[in-house]
Amino acid sequence: MANALETVPNIGKTLAIRLSQVGIDCREKLLSIGAEDTFIKIKTIDKHACLNMLYALEGAIQGIRWHKLSEDRKRELREFYNMLN
């Protein structure tokens, strides 16, 4: 049976599993926690979490494919990601 998060844009099977592992089991929780804090949670269990995953989380929150994120938001997320690494 598919995880309910898999119906959200950008959330495939692997990311849905990671989200569940950090206690996020629905889009509403993802929305309330936000992309950055969710990414930090995932990074604690997956050292390979990458910038594209962060973009995917933000796209899921906005309800769009991450490729359509504004350049300003991508820049903000890239700066956040670089601070973590």
NORKA-V647635 format. One record per helix or strand. SS is the DSSP state (@ for helix, = for strand). FROM is the first residue (numbers start at 1). TO is the last residue. If there is no record, write none. Layout:
BEGIN
ss = {SS;SS}
from = {FROM;FROM}
to = {TO;TO}
END
This chain:
BEGIN
ss = {@;@;@;@;@;@;@}
from = {4;13;27;35;51;66;71}
to = {7;21;33;45;62;68;84}
END
